[in-house]
Amino acid sequence: MIRSNANAIHSINQIDAIQEVSEINMGKLIFYVLIALLIYWLIKSRRPKQEEHEASSESVEDMVNCAQCGVYLPKSEAIHSHTKYFCSHEHCDLYIKSST
C-alpha cells in the first residue's frame, strides 16, 4: 500500500512536471508567434508607402497617335512634324509624300 501510494505520488509529480514544461513551451510558442506577427505587420505597413512613393515619382505622360498608322505612343517618343505626331521617320516621310 505504501509502495502504491509512493508510485501514485511519483506519477502525479511526473504529470505535474510534464504540464509545467508544456505550459512553458506553450508560453514560448505564443511569444514567438506574437513577435513574428509584429514583424510581419511592420514590414507590411511599410510596403504600401514605398509603392505610393514610387508611383507618385513617375510622371504621367501624354499619349499621341501616329498620323499615318494611328498607333498610340508616349509624346516623348513621338516624332513631331507639321503639327502631327508620328511613330517613326518612315511614317513621317510617307505622310508628307502622300499629302503633297
WOUR-V28278 format. One record per run of one state. SS is the DSSP state (alpha for helix, beta for strand, coil for the rest). FROM is the first residue (numbers start at 0). TO is the last residue. If there is no record, write none. Layout:
{{SS/FROM/TO} {SS/FROM/TO}}
This chain:
{{coil/0/0} {alpha/1/56} {coil/57/61} {beta/62/64} {coil/65/70} {beta/71/73} {alpha/74/76} {coil/77/77} {beta/78/80} {coil/81/82} {beta/83/85} {coil/86/87} {alpha/88/98} {coil/99/99}}
